[in-house]
Structures are given as C-alpha cells and as structure tokens.
Amino acid sequence: MSNKISSTSHSNKVPRASHSNKVSNSNASHPNNKGTYTVGRIENASAYDQRRRSVYLNELKIDYGRLLSRALHGREMCNNPTIVGIQPPKEDSLWNYVQSLGYKVIFHAYKERLSYTISTFTIAVMNTIQTKDPGTMIIISSDDNYNPLAKEALKRGWEVETWSWMKGAFHDYNITVDEKSRYTHNYLGSHYKYFTCAYTDKMLDHPHTKYVLEINYTEEWNDKHIMEFYSMLELFGWWCRDKISKKLFLYFGSRKSYEKAKQQLRIKYPHIIQLDVHN
C-alpha cells in the first residue's frame, strides 16, 4: 500500500477526487447546487425553492483549495491534480495551494454536457486504478453517482474515501467485509464551514435570522482575510461588502458568535472601526 495519494479528482458539481496516501492526480468538477440547499438548510437561509420545498443559499461560494486541503488532511500528492468542469476563479486558493505542493493544475473545460464531465472523470479514475499501485483513492462529488468507480477501486485493493453532500454511501451496493474495512465516507455537510462561505458585493436585505455587525470597508481586509477570520472562529462565513456605501456587513447565527466576533475584531484588527450593530 502506497503512502501517497495517487489520484485526486474533482468536478464543478462538487469536486470529485481520487487519491492514494500521496496524491498523484486530481480531477475536479465543481459542486452543484446540492451544496446551496444543504448549507442553506443548516444556516437557515431565507430564499425558498417551492419545487424542492427547501430553503437554499444562492450566494454560496466554494473554495476548492480549502476543500482539497481538507480532503488531503496533511497527506502529499505525487502528481498534478486535474480539474474537469467549470474553472475555479483566479482568487480561489486552489492555484496557490497546489503550486505550494510543487505541482500545477491541469484543467479540462466543461463542454456544456454533463456526459463530458462524467466520461472525462471516469477515464481519469480508471487510468489511476489501472496504472498505479493501490493506495488511497478519494472521490469528492456532489452525490453518489461515482459509487461504481469506488466499488471497482475497492475490488482492486484500494482504500477509498468518498466526500459528498449525501449523508450515506453504498446503500445500493453490496461490498465484502474486507472492502468495507477499506472504505470511508465523509459528509460535506459536516465540513462545510472550512471550505464554503456566502458573500455578495451588492447591498441586499440582510438575512432576517442573523445578527449583523457593520464595520468600515477596508481594501486591506479582503474576502480571503474575512473567510480566514470566520474559520478562526470556527463559524460559517457570510457577509456583504457594499462598495457603494463602503461598508462591510458580517452575519452571525447567534448572539454568542456575534459577541465573540466583536471581541476578536478589537483584538486582532483594532484599525477596523465598528460602526453599527443590528439584531
């Protein structure tokens, strides 16, 4: 069994990744709207989808570098990650993170057909299974559509980790006791605070369920710093940066979190002046 994660795959429906205990290849496609519904329900978003009978968070953003880091959990990659789908924005931490590991991202653009993303991803995973020594394969996806690939990897001696917005996995597949011992599922809804946030640069109505902290707008405290601030507090990041009024509104789900944030702002960012508070 290799110590390296041998393949990482994502898709812009929610990254799909396959790895080994060092990661040799990463194919990604972004998370689809399952994340907007899952996080929307957890964070009590106000937008409501009548068809699905569920709230959702339309402003949800995913940082793929932070997601990849969460999945790797300190393990190393051993070749270039490959993304299949919609290209993450330049400001996404994915680019610098992968470069810091000594690799570059290989990108396959989305061709307006889901079948292209699925087939490209499937080829990448099968190439890994067939050409690499068994290690740990990590599959990050919005759903469980890639369970057959995971099952094939298990049959060929791989350890498999799946990450998705689905709480369960392999409920429709029979796997042996040995295969089950080499399989782990991770629910993205239990990790979303680490790699997702919600923000807009247009002044909209504040979420009615949130406490609102209004502070001076400052260019030096950008969206990356704001997300890191929320991560430090172990909170989901939700904010509005209104460029017209030059104000920044930070949202919190409880008074306790709101008070903790105010205290930390005074300690770590004394140059940021608090302007107003909304309950």
Secondary structure, 3 states (H helix, E strand, C coil): CCEEEEEEEEECCCCCCCCCEEECCEEEECCCCHHHHHHHHHCCCCEEECCCCEEECCCEEECHHHHHHHHHCCCEECCCEEEEECCCCCCCCHHHHHHHCCCCCEEEECCCCHHHHHHHHHHHHHHHHHHCCCCEEEEECCCCCCHHHHHHHHHCCCEEEEEECCCCCCCCCCCCHHHHHCEEEEEHHHCHHHHEEEEECCCCCCCCCCEEEEEECCCCCCHHHHHHHHHHCCCCEEEEEECCCCEEEEEECCHHHHHHHHHHHHHHCCCCCEEEEEC
